[in-house]
Amino acid sequence: MTKIIEVTVSPAGETKVETKGFAGAECRDASAFIEKAMGNRQSETLTAEYHRQQIQQTNREQV
């Protein structure tokens, strides 16, 4: 799967960073440099891809 970091800037200057194709916390690592350059984060929404990887990792640790 292709990994994409999409940055959207609204006409009002609000920015949104969205990652696609990343698993678990690797999305945060991949987009950290962009978030750092843009300043303080106002909010964060974690996707199903993030949670799916977290669940799989937890299941492996329990076995």
Helices and strands as residue ranges (DSSP letters): E 4-9, E 15-20, H 26-38, H 48-62
